[in-house]
Amino acid sequence: MKEFQRKQKVRRIIYSIPSLVVLLVITFFLVKGALKVMDKGWESSKRSRDLEERAAALVLREQQLNQGIARLQTEEGVKDEIKGKFSVTQEGEHVAVIVDDGEVSSSTAGSKLVWYKRLWIAIIRGK
């Protein structure tokens, strides 16, 4: 009987309001810590994916630069680069400059006129 009373006493202490509050507070802090750890895990996996993508982009850029270096190590590549940067030509090469008609490319003059003046000009020219 005394053992039963002892069990009852322990049960009353465990299920009392102050002990339940203490257990709830401990549970709250444990859950909060677990959530922080999970959040850090998600963040680190996202950073890992971003770094892998960046590394792949850098590898691709390195390949492009190596191809550019290989092209510049040839005489033809050097000549092409000089022509592109400095607008020069070799002996025997000619440059053709194409100039557009002034009326066709001048779109600002027509847009400044009022609509009825543009209509009158179009009628007179017969376009």
Summary of the structure (lengths in Angstrom):
residues: 127
radius of gyration: 40.9
end to end distance: 117.4
largest distance: 122.1
contacts: 213
relative contact order: 0.03
helix: 80%
strand: 0%
